[in-house]
Amino acid sequence: MESKNSIDINADLGEFRNDIQLSNELEILKYISSCSVACGGHIGTNKSVRLILEECRKCGVAIGPHPSYPDREGFGRRKMDISLKDLDKSLRKQIQYFFEIANSLSMPVRHIKLHGTLYNETARQENLINLLLNIVDSIEDKISIIGPTNSLLEKIVSNTNIPFISEAFVDRRYREDYGLVDRSQDGAFLVPLKEQISQARNIVINQIVTTENGQQIDINADTLCIHGDNPNSLKLVKEITDMLKKENITVQTYSS
């Protein structure tokens, strides 16, 4: 693989529940280049979306909706028994809601990124992939899909005219099939900051990642995800950007 001289860093924001978390999200925006904003499925209100988008505009951060299963109680991290018809209706409502606010601020919407369990299930289930593609095709603005690198979603989207932004995670442990170790399993998260920085460096510089079984697999990502609800997210993104600067790698939006 060719060495990279730039990388996008994205964060999932608009998920704050108090002033401290909000302050953390606003600080994160100073270090990232793209942002996916919760728009009512798992969390999010008109006020929270508008607030984050206004700050994204100030910081020059690319934006996109972060829709989810309609599951506020479970924060979008549970499997849901929902028909494709009802899921389609919910996702379109969340996305339209986001677009209305973005349009009112004269901000272009650049991508869509699903949240939580829906993100993981859509990465590998063709019926959900087709649902997502139909929704994106119906959007007048041309937007990209952010999803897991080396997934079925990437393979299928790559055969369409919809741009795909391959994503990797700096705080999650990978399996050999490029899936993430389930959150319920021990070792699913890389906790020490040093390990998270090391994984970020390996993904961007060496284009490899070490799996849960200690195997190294090739990985080619267009964007790195910082989870805004990670307690160390601000410190993490600062150290990642410092590391990248020392390696002469620019943080910039995926489509720049």
C-alpha positions as CSV (number, residue, x, y, z in Angstrom):
1,M,0.0,0.0,0.0
2,E,1.1,3.5,-0.7
3,S,2.2,5.6,2.3
4,K,-0.3,8.3,3.3
5,N,0.4,12.0,3.6
6,S,-3.0,12.9,5.0
7,I,-5.8,11.4,7.0
8,D,-9.3,12.4,8.0
9,I,-10.2,12.3,11.7
10,N,-13.9,12.0,12.5
11,A,-15.9,12.1,15.7
12,D,-19.4,11.1,16.6
13,L,-20.8,14.1,18.4
14,G,-24.1,15.7,19.6
15,E,-24.3,12.9,22.1
16,F,-23.6,15.0,25.2
17,R,-25.8,14.8,28.3
18,N,-24.4,17.5,30.4
19,D,-22.3,20.7,30.2
20,I,-19.0,18.9,30.9
21,Q,-19.6,16.5,28.0
22,L,-20.7,19.4,25.8
23,S,-17.5,21.3,26.6
24,N,-15.5,18.1,25.8
25,E,-17.2,17.8,22.4
26,L,-16.6,21.4,21.5
27,E,-12.9,21.1,22.3
28,I,-12.7,17.9,20.2
29,L,-13.9,19.9,17.2
30,K,-10.7,21.9,17.2
31,Y,-8.7,18.8,16.3
32,I,-10.9,16.8,13.8
33,S,-11.8,17.3,10.2
34,S,-15.2,15.7,9.9
35,C,-18.1,15.0,12.3
36,S,-21.2,12.9,12.4
37,V,-24.0,14.3,14.5
38,A,-26.7,12.4,16.4
39,C,-30.0,13.3,15.0
40,G,-32.7,11.8,17.2
41,G,-32.5,8.1,16.8
42,H,-30.4,7.3,19.9
43,I,-30.0,10.8,21.2
44,G,-30.2,14.4,19.9
45,T,-32.5,17.3,19.7
46,N,-33.0,20.3,17.4
47,K,-31.0,22.3,19.9
48,S,-28.0,19.9,20.2
49,V,-27.8,19.4,16.4
50,R,-27.9,23.1,15.7
51,L,-25.3,23.9,18.4
52,I,-22.8,21.3,17.1
53,L,-23.3,22.3,13.5
54,E,-22.7,26.0,14.3
55,E,-19.4,25.0,15.9
56,C,-18.5,22.8,13.0
57,R,-19.0,25.8,10.7
58,K,-16.6,27.9,12.9
59,C,-14.0,25.1,12.9
60,G,-14.3,24.2,9.2
61,V,-15.4,20.6,10.0
62,A,-17.3,18.6,7.4
63,I,-20.6,17.3,8.6
64,G,-23.0,14.4,8.2
65,P,-26.0,12.8,10.0
66,H,-25.4,10.0,12.5
67,P,-28.8,8.1,12.4
68,S,-29.5,5.0,14.4
69,Y,-32.0,2.4,15.3
70,P,-34.9,4.4,17.0
71,D,-33.6,3.3,20.4
72,R,-33.0,6.1,22.9
73,E,-33.3,3.8,25.8
74,G,-30.5,1.5,24.6
75,F,-28.6,4.3,23.0
76,G,-28.8,2.5,19.6
77,R,-26.5,-0.3,20.9
78,R,-29.1,-3.0,21.1
79,K,-30.5,-5.3,18.3
80,M,-34.0,-4.2,17.4
81,D,-36.9,-6.3,16.1
82,I,-38.0,-3.7,13.5
83,S,-39.3,-4.2,10.0
84,L,-37.3,-2.8,7.1
85,K,-40.2,-0.6,6.2
86,D,-40.3,1.0,9.7
87,L,-36.5,1.3,9.8
88,D,-36.5,3.0,6.5
89,K,-39.2,5.4,7.7
90,S,-37.2,6.2,10.9
91,L,-33.9,6.7,9.1
92,R,-35.4,9.0,6.5
93,K,-37.0,11.1,9.3
94,Q,-33.7,11.4,11.2
95,I,-31.8,12.3,8.0
96,Q,-34.4,14.8,6.8
97,Y,-34.4,16.4,10.3
98,F,-30.6,16.8,10.1
99,F,-30.7,18.2,6.6
100,E,-33.4,20.8,7.5
101,I,-31.1,22.2,10.3
102,A,-28.0,22.1,8.0
103,N,-29.8,23.8,5.2
104,S,-31.1,26.5,7.6
105,L,-27.4,27.2,8.4
106,S,-26.4,27.0,4.7
107,M,-24.0,24.2,5.5
108,P,-23.3,21.4,2.9
109,V,-23.9,17.8,4.1
110,R,-20.9,15.7,3.1
111,H,-21.6,12.2,4.4
112,I,-23.8,9.8,6.3
113,K,-22.6,7.5,9.0
114,L,-24.8,5.0,10.8
115,H,-24.6,4.6,14.6
116,G,-24.0,1.7,17.0
117,T,-25.6,-1.7,16.3
118,L,-27.1,-0.5,13.0
119,Y,-23.6,0.5,11.8
120,N,-22.2,-2.9,12.6
121,E,-25.2,-4.9,11.2
122,T,-25.3,-2.8,8.0
123,A,-21.6,-3.5,7.4
124,R,-22.4,-7.2,6.8
125,Q,-26.1,-7.6,5.9
126,E,-27.1,-7.1,2.3
127,N,-30.7,-6.2,3.0
128,L,-29.6,-3.3,5.3
129,I,-27.0,-2.3,2.8
130,N,-29.6,-2.0,0.1
131,L,-31.9,-0.1,2.4
132,L,-29.1,2.4,3.0
133,L,-28.2,2.7,-0.6
134,N,-31.8,3.4,-1.5
135,I,-32.0,6.2,1.1
136,V,-28.7,7.8,-0.1
137,D,-29.8,7.5,-3.8
138,S,-33.0,9.4,-2.9
139,I,-31.1,12.4,-1.4
140,E,-30.7,15.2,-3.8
141,D,-27.3,16.2,-2.5
142,K,-24.4,13.9,-3.4
143,I,-23.1,12.5,-0.1
144,S,-20.6,9.8,0.9
145,I,-21.1,6.8,3.1
146,I,-18.7,6.3,6.0
147,G,-18.4,2.6,7.0
148,P,-16.0,-0.1,8.2
149,T,-13.0,-0.8,6.0
150,N,-12.9,-4.2,4.4
151,S,-16.6,-4.8,5.0
152,L,-19.4,-6.1,2.7
153,L,-20.8,-2.6,2.8
154,E,-17.5,-1.2,1.3
155,K,-17.5,-3.9,-1.4
156,I,-21.1,-3.3,-2.5
157,V,-20.9,0.5,-2.3
158,S,-17.7,0.5,-4.3
159,N,-19.7,-0.9,-7.2
160,T,-22.1,2.1,-7.2
161,N,-21.6,5.8,-7.9
162,I,-21.8,6.6,-4.2
163,P,-18.4,7.5,-2.7
164,F,-17.3,5.3,0.2
165,I,-15.1,6.5,3.1
166,S,-13.4,3.6,4.8
167,E,-13.2,3.9,8.6
168,A,-11.0,2.4,11.2
169,F,-11.2,2.7,15.0
170,V,-8.3,3.6,17.3
171,D,-9.9,2.3,20.6
172,R,-11.5,-1.0,19.5
173,R,-9.9,-4.4,19.1
174,Y,-10.3,-6.1,15.7
175,R,-11.0,-9.7,14.6
176,E,-9.2,-11.4,11.7
177,D,-12.3,-10.8,9.5
178,Y,-12.0,-7.0,10.1
179,G,-15.0,-7.0,12.4
180,L,-14.8,-5.4,15.8
181,V,-14.7,-7.5,18.9
182,D,-18.1,-7.4,20.5
183,R,-18.5,-4.7,23.2
184,S,-19.7,-7.3,25.7
185,Q,-16.4,-9.3,25.4
186,D,-13.3,-8.7,27.5
187,G,-10.6,-6.9,25.6
188,A,-13.0,-5.3,23.2
189,F,-11.6,-1.9,24.0
190,L,-8.1,-0.6,24.0
191,V,-8.0,1.2,27.3
192,P,-4.5,2.5,27.8
193,L,-3.9,5.7,25.8
194,K,-0.5,4.4,24.7
195,E,-2.2,1.4,23.0
196,Q,-4.7,3.7,21.3
197,I,-2.0,5.9,19.9
198,S,0.0,2.9,18.8
199,Q,-3.0,1.5,17.0
200,A,-3.7,4.9,15.3
201,R,0.0,5.1,14.2
202,N,-0.1,1.5,12.8
203,I,-3.3,2.2,10.9
204,V,-2.1,5.4,9.3
205,I,1.7,4.8,8.9
206,N,2.1,1.1,8.6
207,Q,-1.5,0.3,7.4
208,I,-1.8,-2.7,9.6
209,V,-3.7,-3.5,12.8
210,T,-3.1,-6.2,15.4
211,T,-6.1,-8.4,16.0
212,E,-7.4,-9.9,19.3
213,N,-5.4,-13.0,18.6
214,G,-2.2,-11.1,18.0
215,Q,-2.3,-11.4,14.2
216,Q,-1.4,-8.5,12.0
217,I,-3.8,-7.7,9.1
218,D,-3.5,-5.1,6.4
219,I,-5.9,-2.2,6.7
220,N,-6.5,0.8,4.5
221,A,-8.6,3.5,6.1
222,D,-9.6,7.0,4.8
223,T,-10.7,8.2,8.3
224,L,-10.0,7.5,11.9
225,C,-12.9,7.5,14.4
226,I,-12.7,9.2,17.8
227,H,-15.6,8.3,20.0
228,G,-16.8,11.5,21.6
229,D,-18.2,9.6,24.6
230,N,-14.8,8.1,25.4
231,P,-13.7,9.7,28.7
232,N,-10.2,10.3,27.3
233,S,-11.4,11.4,23.8
234,L,-10.0,14.9,24.0
235,K,-6.6,13.8,25.3
236,L,-6.6,11.0,22.7
237,V,-7.3,13.3,19.7
238,K,-4.7,15.8,20.9
239,E,-2.0,13.1,21.1
240,I,-3.0,11.5,17.8
241,T,-2.7,14.9,16.0
242,D,0.6,15.5,17.7
243,M,1.8,12.1,16.5
244,L,0.7,12.7,13.0
245,K,2.3,16.1,12.9
246,K,5.7,14.6,13.8
247,E,5.2,12.1,11.0
248,N,4.4,15.0,8.5
249,I,0.9,13.7,8.0
250,T,-1.8,16.3,7.6
251,V,-5.3,16.0,9.2
252,Q,-7.8,17.0,6.5
253,T,-11.3,16.1,5.3
254,Y,-11.5,12.9,3.4
255,S,-12.7,14.6,0.2
256,S,-10.1,17.4,0.2
